[in-house]
Amino acid sequence: MSTNVDHTTPRRSRAWIAGAVITGLLGVFFAFDAIPKILGVSFAREAVEGLGFSPDKTAVIGWVLLVCLVLFLIPRTAVLGALGLTAYLGGAVTINLHADELPVVPIVMAVGIGVLTWIGLILRRPELLSVLGLRRD
């Protein structure tokens, strides 16, 4: 009895697939954040201005986010991209705290998205756990 199984194609684990889905969803989320800023859409300019930035900084913020996102989506530079996105989200937390309101929801969202960024990356690249000292091989 013979089966037609192609042994040359690597099988992706469920963890890798979950990481890829998380990464894809984050990619869409970050793109929907970056592109309106780059294009100077009024709601993006107003939101940036509401946080105390001059409107001309809107596109710069969008480009920084887009570059970090592209780095995150390229497998060879994903760790660098994750670090950039984490820094971007840390800046979001800081500026929301500086806005003198009690910004619980934006802060929780930024921290949660940052954690999801790393979860997605580690599910796709479990060897990172060893690098971080969280798993022994």
C-alpha positions in Angstrom: 0.0 0.0 0.0 1.6 3.3 -1.1 0.6 6.8 -0.2 1.4 9.9 -2.1 3.0 11.9 0.6 5.5 14.5 -0.4 8.4 14.2 2.0 10.3 17.2 0.5 7.8 19.8 1.7 8.4 20.7 5.4 5.3 20.4 7.6 4.6 23.5 9.6 3.7 23.0 13.3 0.5 24.3 14.8 2.6 26.7 16.9 4.2 28.1 13.7 0.8 28.5 12.1 -0.5 30.3 15.2 2.5 32.6 15.2 2.0 33.3 11.5 -1.6 34.2 12.0 -0.8 36.4 14.9 1.9 38.1 12.9 -0.4 38.6 9.9 -3.1 40.2 12.1 -0.5 42.4 13.7 0.8 43.3 10.3 -2.7 44.5 9.2 -3.2 46.4 12.5 0.2 48.2 12.2 -0.4 48.9 8.5 -3.8 50.5 9.3 -2.0 52.6 11.8 1.0 53.6 9.7 -0.6 54.3 6.3 -3.0 57.0 7.3 -0.2 58.8 9.1 2.0 58.6 6.1 -0.7 59.9 3.8 -1.6 62.7 6.2 -5.2 61.7 6.7 -7.0 64.2 8.9 -8.0 61.8 11.7 -4.4 60.6 12.0 -3.0 64.2 12.0 -5.6 65.2 14.6 -4.8 62.2 16.8 -1.1 63.0 16.7 -1.7 66.6 17.4 -4.0 65.7 20.3 -1.0 63.9 21.9 1.0 67.1 21.7 3.0 66.6 18.5 3.0 69.1 15.7 1.0 67.9 12.7 4.1 67.7 10.5 5.5 64.9 12.7 2.6 62.6 11.6 4.2 61.3 8.5 7.5 60.7 10.3 5.8 58.6 13.0 4.0 56.6 10.2 7.2 55.9 8.3 9.0 54.8 11.5 6.2 52.4 12.2 6.1 51.1 8.6 9.9 50.5 8.5 9.6 48.6 11.8 6.7 46.6 10.5 8.5 45.6 7.2 11.5 44.5 9.2 9.2 42.4 11.5 7.6 40.7 8.5 10.9 39.7 6.8 12.0 36.5 8.5 15.7 37.4 8.5 15.1 40.8 10.2 12.0 39.8 12.3 13.8 40.2 15.7 15.1 43.6 14.7 11.6 44.5 13.6 10.1 43.2 16.9 12.5 45.3 18.8 11.5 48.4 16.8 7.8 47.7 17.2 8.4 47.3 21.0 10.2 50.6 21.1 7.4 52.2 19.1 4.8 50.8 21.5 6.8 51.9 24.5 6.8 55.4 23.0 3.0 55.2 22.6 2.7 54.3 26.3 5.0 57.2 27.3 3.2 59.8 25.2 -0.2 58.7 26.4 1.0 59.0 30.0 2.3 62.4 29.2 -1.1 63.5 27.8 -2.3 64.2 31.4 -5.3 62.0 31.1 -5.9 58.5 32.6 -5.2 56.6 29.4 -5.8 53.1 30.7 -7.2 51.6 27.5 -4.4 52.9 25.1 -1.7 51.8 27.6 -3.2 48.3 28.0 -3.6 48.0 24.3 -0.1 49.0 23.6 1.4 46.6 26.1 -0.9 43.8 25.0 0.0 44.4 21.3 3.7 44.4 22.3 3.3 41.1 24.1 1.5 39.6 21.1 4.3 40.8 18.8 6.8 38.7 20.8 4.4 35.7 21.2 3.9 35.6 17.4 7.6 35.8 16.8 8.5 33.2 19.3 5.8 30.8 18.0 7.4 31.2 14.5 11.0 31.0 15.9 11.0 28.9 19.0 14.8 29.0 19.1 14.5 32.5 20.4 13.5 31.1 23.8 17.0 29.6 24.1 18.6 32.9 23.1 16.6 34.6 25.8 17.6 32.0 28.3 14.0 30.8 28.8 14.7 27.3 27.5 17.6 25.0 27.7 18.5 22.9 24.6 
